[in-house]
Every structure is written in C-alpha cells, then in structure tokens.
Amino acid sequence: MAFNGTWKIDRNDNYDKFMEQMGINLMKRKLAEHDNLKLIIEQNGEKFIIKESSTFRSKDIEFTLGVSFDYSLADGTELTGTWVMEGDVLKGTFTRKDNGKILTTTRALVGGELVQSYNYEGVDAKRIFKKA
C-alpha cells in the first residue's frame, strides 16, 4: 500500500492562514507550525491505522474507508467524517461539531513526498512530509 510507512513533516504552505480561518489562536498557530509531526501509516485493504506523534501529543487513529468516525484536532476541535479512496488519492470530508462547517483534506503521494492538502471556508493549505 503506497501510503504505508513513517512520514516526517518537512514544510508547510499557507498553514498559518488555514489555522487562522479555523479559529485557532495565534499562540497555538505558532506552536503548530513547529510541531515536528510524524505519521506512521499502516494500510491493510480498506482499514487504516495512523499513529500521529508531535511535540504536543500522540494519537492513534483507526478508520475504514467510507465509514464515518469521530476525530479531534490537536487544538481540541471535534470533527466527524469519512475518508474515501479516489484513484491514488485519499480524500477526507469532515464536519465540525461546534459549527457544522466542512473541512476537506486529501493525502496524495507526489514525487516521493506525502502531500496533505486542506480546505476550510475557502482557505487552502498543505503540509508536505518526507519518508523517514
């Protein structure tokens, strides 16, 4: 499975503006930009286990493609949503529990890097990971 492996954050694109649009305060945004996020992704058919570890927290996320689940962001924002596979792209659609607004995200392999893209209320951002 293409996403399997350990991925370490390399760089961000417009991530601060995205977090600002999400309503995350300045202090948390500055910390998040330097969170040293590492993802360990294990895919087995339709099931995924993603182990997130950063300066601020460690969290294991398990989900099955097409099955809704709850998730909380590092700042405490609660979401519910699903991941689906479209071709070689993992696409997530999540609804915030506090305001009902939609956050979309994708994960794709581009030139050997894992690119996670986000969109919230018209603001796009990317986090780019390299294989560790």
C-alpha positions as CSV (number, residue, x, y, z in Angstrom):
1,M,0.0,0.0,0.0
2,A,1.5,3.3,-1.2
3,F,0.9,5.3,2.0
4,N,2.5,2.8,4.3
5,G,5.5,3.9,6.2
6,T,6.8,6.6,8.5
7,W,6.5,10.2,7.3
8,K,8.0,13.3,9.0
9,I,6.8,16.9,8.4
10,D,9.2,18.8,6.0
11,R,7.4,22.0,5.3
12,N,4.0,23.9,5.3
13,D,2.3,26.0,2.7
14,N,-0.2,28.6,3.9
15,Y,-0.8,26.6,7.0
16,D,-0.9,29.6,9.3
17,K,-3.7,31.2,7.3
18,F,-5.6,27.9,7.2
19,M,-5.4,27.6,11.0
20,E,-6.4,31.3,11.4
21,Q,-9.5,30.5,9.3
22,M,-10.2,27.5,11.6
23,G,-10.3,29.9,14.5
24,I,-7.1,28.7,16.1
25,N,-5.4,31.5,18.2
26,L,-2.0,32.9,17.4
27,M,-0.1,31.1,20.1
28,K,-1.4,27.7,19.1
29,R,-0.8,28.5,15.4
30,K,2.9,29.4,16.1
31,L,3.4,26.2,18.1
32,A,1.6,24.1,15.4
33,E,3.9,25.4,12.7
34,H,6.8,23.7,14.5
35,D,5.1,20.6,15.9
36,N,7.6,18.1,14.3
37,L,4.6,15.9,13.3
38,K,5.4,12.3,12.4
39,L,2.9,10.0,10.9
40,I,3.1,6.2,10.8
41,I,0.6,4.9,8.3
42,E,-0.4,1.3,8.1
43,Q,-3.0,0.3,5.4
44,N,-4.5,-3.1,5.2
45,G,-7.1,-3.2,2.4
46,E,-9.9,-0.7,3.5
47,K,-8.5,-0.3,7.0
48,F,-6.0,2.3,8.1
49,I,-4.1,2.8,11.3
50,I,-2.4,6.2,11.6
51,K,-0.1,7.0,14.5
52,E,0.4,10.7,14.9
53,S,3.2,12.0,17.2
54,S,4.3,15.6,17.6
55,T,5.8,17.9,20.2
56,F,2.3,18.2,21.7
57,R,0.5,14.9,21.5
58,S,0.5,11.3,20.4
59,K,-2.7,9.8,19.0
60,D,-3.7,6.6,17.2
61,I,-6.4,6.9,14.6
62,E,-8.2,3.9,13.1
63,F,-10.7,4.1,10.3
64,T,-12.2,2.1,7.5
65,L,-12.7,3.8,4.1
66,G,-16.2,5.0,3.7
67,V,-17.1,4.6,7.4
68,S,-17.8,7.7,9.5
69,F,-15.8,8.3,12.6
70,D,-15.1,11.0,15.2
71,Y,-11.7,12.8,15.4
72,S,-10.3,15.7,17.4
73,L,-7.7,18.1,16.1
74,A,-4.7,19.0,18.3
75,D,-6.4,22.2,19.4
76,G,-9.4,20.2,20.6
77,T,-11.8,20.9,17.6
78,E,-14.1,18.0,17.3
79,L,-14.9,16.6,13.9
80,T,-16.9,13.7,12.4
81,G,-16.4,12.4,8.9
82,T,-15.1,9.9,6.5
83,W,-12.1,9.0,4.3
84,V,-12.5,7.5,0.8
85,M,-10.0,6.5,-1.8
86,E,-10.4,8.1,-5.3
87,G,-7.8,6.6,-7.5
88,D,-4.4,7.1,-5.7
89,V,-5.8,10.0,-3.5
90,L,-7.1,9.6,0.0
91,K,-10.0,12.2,0.4
92,G,-11.5,13.2,3.7
93,T,-14.6,15.2,4.4
94,F,-15.2,16.2,8.0
95,T,-17.9,18.3,9.7
96,R,-17.0,20.4,12.7
97,K,-19.2,19.5,15.6
98,D,-19.2,23.1,17.0
99,N,-20.4,24.9,13.9
100,G,-21.4,22.4,11.3
101,K,-18.8,23.8,8.8
102,I,-16.9,21.4,6.4
103,L,-13.2,20.7,6.4
104,T,-11.9,18.8,3.4
105,T,-8.5,17.2,3.2
106,T,-6.6,14.9,0.8
107,R,-3.4,12.8,1.1
108,A,-1.5,12.0,-2.1
109,L,2.0,10.9,-3.0
110,V,3.7,13.5,-5.2
111,G,7.3,13.0,-6.2
112,G,8.0,10.7,-3.3
113,E,6.5,13.0,-0.8
114,L,3.2,12.7,1.1
115,V,1.2,15.9,0.5
116,Q,-1.7,16.6,2.8
117,S,-3.9,19.3,1.5
118,Y,-6.7,21.1,3.5
119,N,-9.5,23.4,2.6
120,Y,-11.7,25.2,5.1
121,E,-14.0,28.1,4.3
122,G,-12.1,28.9,1.0
123,V,-8.6,28.8,2.5
124,D,-6.2,26.1,1.2
125,A,-3.1,24.8,2.9
126,K,-0.6,22.0,2.5
127,R,1.7,20.1,4.8
128,I,4.4,18.1,3.0
129,F,6.0,15.1,4.6
130,K,9.2,13.1,3.6
131,K,9.7,9.4,4.2
132,A,11.6,9.0,7.5
